[in-house]
Amino acid sequence: MHITYSPKGVCAVQIDFELEDGKISDLKFLGGCNGNLKAIGKLVEGKDAKEVADILRGNQCGGKGTSCADQLSKAIDEALA
């Protein structure tokens, strides 16, 4: 299943990924810190979506109260609901 999510409060403007059998693949962020977000994509490839969300939830960037990683956890939570 293809997921598109519009993050809030971060530099990235869109998060796209595939969710199959509870696993994440093909994660891409539009905008944001390109190198760091590509690294997140590599780290979560093929991993259990719930575990990824649990690890990333609450991560903060600067004083924003959220981050692209935290927003990814929200996207995963919505997709799994």
N, C-alpha and C positions, 0 to 999 in steps of 0.2 A: 504494500500500500504506500503510495506517495503522500508525503506530508509536506505542506507549506505552512509556515508560521511567520507572523509579523511580530517581531520582538518589540518590547517597549522599554524606553529609558537607556538604550545602548546605541553604539555607533552602527552596528549591523542593522540592515533594514529588512532582511528576509533570511529565514532558515529553511532549507529543503533537505529532506532525507527520505530514505526508504525504510519501511518497517515490515519485516517478514518474519513470522514465527518468533516474535519478540526480540529480534535482533536488528540492530541499526546498520545501515550501509549507505554509501554514496552521500555522506553529509557534506553540505555546502552552505556557506554563509555568503550573503551579498552585503558588502561593506564591512566595516570593522577592521581589526588588525589582521591583515591577510595572512601573514606567516603563522601567527599564534592560532588562528582559526583553522588553517589547513592542518596544523599539528593536532588539534583536537579531533578533526575528522579522521586522521590516521590512527589516533589512540582508541577511538570508539568503534572503528570498523569491525563488524562482526560480533560486537559485544552485546550482552543482554541489556535491553533498553531500560528496564527498571533499575538495574544496578548502576548504569550510567547516570540516570536521573538522580539517584540517591547520593552519588558521589559529588555531582556538580551543583546540586541544589544549595543555595545560600552563598555561593561564591560571589564576591563583590569586586568591582573595578572602580578604583578611586573612591569618590564619595557618592557614587550613583545609587547605592543600595541594591544594585543588581550587577550583572555582567552578561556577556554573550553566553558564557557557560551556564549561568543560572537561567537565562532565557531558554536555552536548549532544554534544560530540565523541565521547564514549564511546557514546552512544546511536546516533549515526550509524555508528560503526565496527561496532557489533553488527548494525545493520540491513543493512549492506553485506556482512557476512561470509557 
